[in-house]
């Protein structure tokens, strides 16, 4: 309460979070590296365009491409962006770029940041590397940069993205109706968040799931990440 007996929020330490930098975040299955057209555009073009691969663009702002030069120019523009800040996902086994993701809507003064523009080619979808890429971002955001709130937003029709948010330990907060127009169509946006107070338990779940001992000789998981996080995602 204030002096007028009005309810007010609790005091927060006046310490802004740090801005993310173009650094390498290394894991066992994947590395996250600053997006670079020279190094990554060709692999991403081949991995994300043509036939059934075009599905990866359905809920993104970009569309499938048949023009390698135009695609490369798009990647060059993304690589120069500060917010969103793009990272390529490098599969350590092949050395190839298999997707990208960003840190965006970066507000150090409020301690709020979002993961978005997630483009995973079929080569990384539903793999250990896909989960590790999310763990590397979350660990960077909370442990190194000091953010209070980490957000995930997606088209409310994108059921796989909503399941993924829950599986990774984000909390559903609601739907912003008629939030955007994307590719000429309405987008209602589902909002999810993870807080710094929740991160220690989420980090432990990620690390238990990612541990080699969680997988049998055939690579099948013993414990689902959603189970470790206590969510309803499969």
N, C-alpha and C positions, 0 to 999 in steps of 0.2 A: 504493500500500500504506500501511496505517497502522502504528503501532508494533507491533501484533500480527501484522503481515504478512498482513493481510486486504485483499483488493482493495476499493477505494472509488472513488466517482465523482470526476471532476475538480472542482476548485473553481470556483464560479460567483460572479461579482461580485454583491455584496449590494445590488442596485439594482432595486427592483420596477418593473414596467412601469406605465404610466399607464392609468387607467380611460378607456374611450371616452366621448365626450361627444355631446350632441345638436347636431351641426354639419352643415353641408352639404358633401358631397363632390362636386365637379363634374367631369364629363367632357365629351367631345365629343358623344356620342349620348344620354347619360343623366346625370341628377343623382340623388344619394342624399340624401334630406332626412328629418328626423325625422317619423315617421308621425303623421298628424293626421286625426282622423275627419271634421272639418268639410271639410277640403281633399281628402281622398282616399277616403273610404268609398264614395261613390256610384260613382266610376269603377272601384274594385276590385270592388264588388258586380256591376256590369254586365259587367266583363271576365272574371270568374272563376266565374260561376254560370249554369247552364242548358245543357241539351243536352250536347254533347261537351266543353264547358268544365269540366264537373264533374270531368273526369279530373285536373285539377290538384290535387285534394284527396286522391287515393287514398292517398298515403303520408304525409300530414300528420296532425296530431292533430285538426284541425278537419275539418268535413264541409261539403259544398255547402249553400247556404242559399237558401231561397225567400222569406225574411222580411227585407226591407230594414232594418227597425228593429232586429231582433236582430243582423243583421250589423254594423250601425253601432255597436251597443253593444259588440260583440266588438272592433271596431277601436279604440273608445275605451279599452277595458281594455288592449289591447296598447300603445297610445300612452303609457300611464302607466307601463308596466313599465320597470324599470331593468336587469334581467337575466332574460330576453332584452331587449336594447335594439333596438327596431324602427326600420328605415329604409324609407321608401317609395321606389320606383324611379320616377322621372319621365322619361318620354320627352320629349326636348327639342323634337322636331318637332311633337308634338301638345299638349304641356303637360299630359298626363294621367298619372295614376298607373297603371302597368302591372304592378305587383307589389310585393312587399316581401321583405326579408331581415333577419336579425338578427346581432348579435354577442352571444354568450351563453356561459354557463359561464365567466365572467370571473374569472380568478385572477391578479391582478397580482403577488402575492408569488411565484408560481411562473413567471410569464411565459407563461401558457397561456391561450388564448382560442379560441373556436369560431365558425364561421359556420354558421348553421342557420335553421330556419323559413323556408326559401326557397320563396316562392310566386310563380311567374312565370305571368302570364296568357298565353294563346296569342299575344297581340299582341307579346310580347317574346321568346318562346321561339325559340331558334336564330337570334338576331339579334346584330349587333355590340354592341348595348346590353346584352344578357345577359352577354356576356363582359366588357364594360367594367365592369359593376356588380361583378363579382368582383374585377377588377383594382383598382378603387377601394378596396374593403374591404381587400385584402391589403396594398396600399401604405400605407394608414392604420395597419394593425395593426403592420407591421414598421418603417416609416420614421418614423412620428410617435409611436406609442405604445410602441415598444420591446419587443414580445413575442418570446419565444424559440421558441414553438411555436404553430402555427395549425392547428386541427383541422377536419375535415369528417366527419360521421357520417350514415349513412342506413340505411334498411331494406335488408337484404341482397337483397331481391327487387326493389329499385328499380334495375334495370339502367341506365336513363338517368342517374341520379344518380351511380352508380359510374363510368360512362364520363366524365361531366363532371369528377369529382374528378381522374381521371387526366389528362384533357385540360388542366386548369388547373395541373397540376404537383404535385398531392398524391401522396404515397406510400401505397400500401395496407399496412396493418399487421395486418389479421386480422379475424375475426368474433367478436363477443361473442354466444354462443348464449343464446337465451331471455332476452334483455336487458330486454325490455319487453313489456307488454300494451297494445296500441293499438287502440281501437275493438273491444275484445273479442277481438282476435286476437294470436297470438304475433308478436313481432318479434325476429328476429336482426339485430344491428346491425353493419354494416361500418364499420371505422374507417380513416381516412386522416389524414395529417399533412403539414405543410410546416414546415421549420425555418428559423430566421433565417440559418443558413449557406447554405441553398439559395435563399433569396429573391433575391439579386442576379441569378442566372441565370434564375430564373422571371420576375422583373421585366423583364429584357431580352427574354425571349420574348414576354411580354404586349405590351410596347411595340412590338416588331417586328410582331407580328400586327395590333395595332390601328392601326398607321400607315396613312394613306390610300394610300400606295404599294403596300400589300399587296393591294389590291383593283382589279380591272379595271373597265372602263367599265360593265359589267353588275352590278357589286357582288360578283363571285365572288372568293373568296380565292385568292391565288397560293401561299401556304404555310399549311398547317394548323398550328394551335397545338400539336397533339399532336406534329407533326413537329419543331417548334422546341423542344419540351420533351423530345423523345426518349422519349415514352410510346407505349403501344400503342393508345390511344384513337383513335377515328375522328373 
